[in-house]
Structure formats: C-alpha cells, structure tokens
Amino acid sequence: ASHSSDTREGTGNLDLRAFELYVRGAGGSTEEAARRFLESLAGEQRALATAMAGENAAEVARVAHRLHALAGLIDAREITELARRLQALPEEKLSAEHRSLVDALIVAAEKLATAIGAYGR
C-alpha cells in the first residue's frame, strides 16, 4: 500500500514523508518504515523510564536528545519541543521539572504512536 500524496492526512501535522524516503533508500514498505520508527520510539521511551528510575539526569538529557532527533524526522513538534526543554535542564540532579516534562513526553509519545499506527492501516 502506498501512502504518498498528502501523508499528513489523518495524522495531524506530522510529516510522514520520511517513511517514503526511507523506503526509497532501503527498500521495503512505508508500513515497515513506520514499524521501525515505532520500535525506535518505544526503545527511547524505555530508556527514558530507566534513566528516570536510576535518577540519572545526564542520561535523561541524552535520551531527550535522541527523542528530539527521532521526532524531528517526521515533524512531531510536541515531542521535539518537550525534548528540547528537557535537554536544557541541569544534568546534575533530577527535578520536579524533569519529572513533569518526562510525563508529558510519555503521553506525547503514546499519542504519536497511535497516530503512526493508524497510518499503517
């Protein structure tokens, strides 16, 4: 199934053309590209939870950096903004602001996964 033309339809303001570009270079399908993206997103969510559980603010910043880059591929602005803000916090110690931003990031990532999952159908 091809999802070209307007890949933003039904996915808010996401730009899912990255999946089509990936397919052009690597082969496969846009659904496979979307699945790989979702696996990466889930992996970063797990890494974020692990860093938070270990009270490791520096690792939280590193994961936020990766989430920023990953979300930027498809113009997922809510995640890129939350991740940017999380990266900017001090890396010495977790704060209430860290926790608040991480909670918001998890919710945003779940919404993004739902939107991308609908894209593959």
Salt bridges, closest charged atoms under 4 A:
ASP15 OD2 - ARG8 NH2 3.73
ASP15 OD2 - ARG17 NH2 2.40
GLU31 OE2 - HIS3 NE2 3.04
GLU32 OE2 - ARG35 NH2 2.48
GLU32 OE2 - ARG36 NE 3.04
GLU39 OE2 - ARG35 NH1 1.98
GLU44 OE1 - ARG66 NE 2.95
GLU55 OE2 - ARG99 NH2 3.03
GLU59 OE1 - ARG62 NE 2.76
GLU59 OE2 - ARG66 NH2 3.91
ASP75 OD2 - ARG8 NH2 3.77
ASP75 OD2 - ARG77 NH2 2.89
GLU78 OE1 - LYS111 NZ 3.25
GLU81 OE2 - ARG84 NH2 2.58
